[in-house]
């Protein structure tokens, strides 16, 4: 596979990978806590909180990866920010609606769901910081200077 022309693609792929791994670990821990606290309802509340906590940040990375497919087109920036901000607004509305629906369910253990959601959100921030701190990209990237294609240089 040819390397991506956009330097943020490997970062976003690593963010998705490590966020999934972190969410799996959070799911195991909060699932055990949920079972101890409230049995099966606690387990499903932990699953729901972890899934919601993983999906929303993962959508951001996936949106950036999708929008980067248009790199090199004349309207790349318009497409990138249109897609990114469109998905961002839909995510906010979906998050508010999802939490209102979820908290209305009788079997949801609010404390377990909230704990799983917060643990996943904090874990997502830690993953983002760790991935970005480990990545080595130039301060100025995705730029072609005059003469870069010149074979004589």
N, C-alpha and C positions, 0 to 999 in steps of 0.2 A: 504494500500500500504506500502510495506517495505521501510524503509529509504534508501536513495541512499548511495552507498559506497563511492561516490566521493563528497567531501565537497563543490566543486564549483557549483554543480547542483542547490541547492536552490538559490544561488546568481544569476546564469544566468536566472533562472525562474523569479525571482523578477525583474531583469533588463528588461526582455521581457515585463512583466506585466506593470511596471511603465513607460517604454518607450512608450508603446501603449497608456496609459492614457495621458502622456505628449504630445504625437503627436496629440491625439484628441483635446486637449486644444489648441495647436498651430494651428491646422487646423481651429478651430472655429475663433480664433483671426485673423489669416492671411486671412481666407476666407472673413470675414467682411471687412477687409482692402482692399482686392482685389476687392470686389464688389463696394466699395466706389471709389476706384481709377479708375477701368476700367471695371466695369460691369461683365458680364458673363465670359469674357476672363480672367479677374483678378481672379475670383473665381476658374476657372479651373487651372490657373497658380499656385494658392496657394495650391490646392489639389495635383497637380503634384509635387511641391517642397516639400510638407510635406511627401508625400508617398516615394519619393526618399530619403529624409532625414531620414525617419524611417527604410526603408528596409535595407540600407547598415549596420548600426550598429546592427540591429536585426539579420542579417545574421551571424555576429560574435558570438553572444550569442547562436544562434541556432546551429552553427557549433561546438562550444564547447560542448553543450549538446549532439549532435550526436556523436562526437568523444569520449566522456566519456562513451558511451555504450560499448566500447571495454576495459574498465578498468579491469584489472586482467588477460588480455591475455598477452602472452609473448612479443608480439610486440606492446604493448599499446602506448609507446612513439613514435614509428615510425609512427603508424597509426594516432595518435593524431596530430602530427606536420605535417604529410603529408596532412591530410584532412584540417587542419587549414590554412596552407600556400597555398595549392591549391586553396581553396575558396578565400583566401585573394587576390591572383593574379588575379583570375577571377573577383572578385569584382572591383578591380582597373580598369581593362580593360572595364568592363561593365559600370562603372561610367563615364569613359571618353567617351565611345560610346554613352551612354544615354544622357549625357549633350550636345554632339554635335548634336544629333538628335533633342532633345527638343528645343535647342536654334535656330534651323533651322525652326521650325514651326511658321507660320505667326501669329497665335492667342496667342502665349505665350507673356505675359507681363514680361519681364526680371527682372525688379525690384521686382515685387511681388514674382516671383519664387525664386529669389535669397534670398529675405527676409525670405520666408518660409523655404528654405533650411538651411539658417544660424540659424534661430530660433530653428529649429528641431535639428541641430547639437549641438548647445550650450545647449539645453535642454537635449540632450542625455548625454552630459558630466556631467551635474548637476545630472541627475538620476544615472549615474554610481558611482559618488562620494558619493551620499546620500545612495545608497543601500550598497555599500561596507563599508561605515562608520558605518552603523547600524547592519551589520552582525557580529555575534559572532562566530568565528571559531578559533580553536587553532592555534598557530604559526606553529606547526608541525602537519600535518593532513595526513590522508590516510596511516598511517604507522602502521604495526603490529609488535610488538616486540616479541622476543622469550619469551614464557611463557604466552602470552596473551590468548591462547586457553586452558591453563592448568586450569582445574576446581578446583584444590587444592589451588590455590593462592587467 
